[in-house]
């Protein structure tokens, strides 16, 4: 997940399209899920690295997992969950409620 905040470990992003990356065995097909919803598929490179850019996601918390399928069609179990929050909404407009002549 590409970070866009000042806190590198908060897993909160204002980007509605996530850029996810990971590793698996070289030459495998990767499916990435948010819960049971398939976000997309990609493949690992010769070094076992993969990257996937999701479509636009609604604001909310997502539990992201991935599976790998090898050339013979055998699919792994789901990876550990990676939690991320998409928050594209701006905060409420502040209001000035008083002043002091000092």
C-alpha positions in Angstrom: 0.0 0.0 0.0 1.4 3.3 -1.0 1.4 5.7 2.0 -0.1 9.2 1.6 -0.1 10.5 5.2 2.5 11.6 7.6 2.1 8.4 9.6 3.7 5.6 7.8 2.0 2.8 9.7 -1.6 4.0 10.0 -2.9 2.2 6.9 -5.3 5.0 6.3 -5.3 6.5 2.7 -7.2 9.2 0.9 -6.7 7.4 -2.4 -9.7 5.4 -3.5 -7.6 3.2 -5.8 -5.1 1.2 -3.8 -1.7 0.1 -5.1 -1.1 -3.2 -3.3 2.1 -5.3 -3.5 3.4 -8.6 -2.1 5.3 -11.7 -2.7 4.6 -15.3 -3.6 6.3 -18.1 -5.6 7.6 -16.9 -9.0 5.3 -17.5 -11.9 2.0 -17.8 -9.9 -1.3 -16.0 -10.5 -2.5 -13.8 -7.7 -6.1 -13.0 -6.8 -6.6 -10.1 -4.4 -9.8 -9.9 -2.3 -11.6 -7.5 0.0 -13.5 -9.9 2.1 -15.2 -12.2 -0.5 -15.1 -9.6 -3.3 -12.4 -10.1 -5.9 -10.5 -6.8 -6.4 -8.3 -8.0 -9.2 -5.8 -10.5 -10.5 -2.1 -10.2 -11.4 1.0 -12.4 -11.7 4.3 -12.6 -9.9 7.5 -11.8 -11.7 10.6 -13.9 -11.8 11.5 -12.8 -8.3 8.1 -13.6 -6.9 7.0 -10.0 -6.6 3.5 -8.7 -7.6 1.7 -5.4 -7.7 -2.0 -4.7 -8.2 -3.9 -1.4 -8.6 -7.5 -1.8 -7.5 -10.5 0.0 -9.1 -12.0 2.9 -7.2 -13.2 1.8 -3.7 -15.8 3.5 -1.5 -14.8 5.0 1.8 -14.6 2.4 4.5 -12.4 -0.3 6.1 -11.2 -3.2 4.1 -9.7 -6.5 5.0 -7.4 -7.4 2.0 -6.3 -11.0 1.4 -4.6 -12.8 -1.6 -4.4 -16.3 -3.0 -1.8 -17.8 -5.3 -2.5 -20.3 -8.1 0.4 -22.3 -9.7 0.7 -23.6 -13.2 -1.0 -26.8 -12.4 -4.1 -25.0 -11.0 -3.5 -25.6 -7.3 -4.6 -22.6 -5.2 -3.2 -21.6 -1.8 -5.3 -20.6 1.1 -5.9 -16.9 1.8 -3.0 -14.8 3.1 -3.2 -13.0 6.4 -5.6 -10.1 6.4 -4.2 -6.6 5.6 -6.4 -4.0 7.0 -6.7 -0.6 5.3 -9.1 2.4 5.6 -10.1 4.4 2.6 -11.1 8.0 3.7 -11.5 10.4 0.9 -14.0 12.7 2.7 -12.8 16.1 3.7 -13.4 17.1 7.3 -16.3 19.4 8.1 -15.8 23.1 7.4 -14.6 24.8 10.6 -16.8 27.6 12.1 -15.6 30.7 14.0 -17.9 31.1 17.0 -16.4 34.0 18.9 -13.6 36.6 19.0 -11.7 38.4 21.7 -10.9 42.1 21.3 -7.5 41.6 23.1 
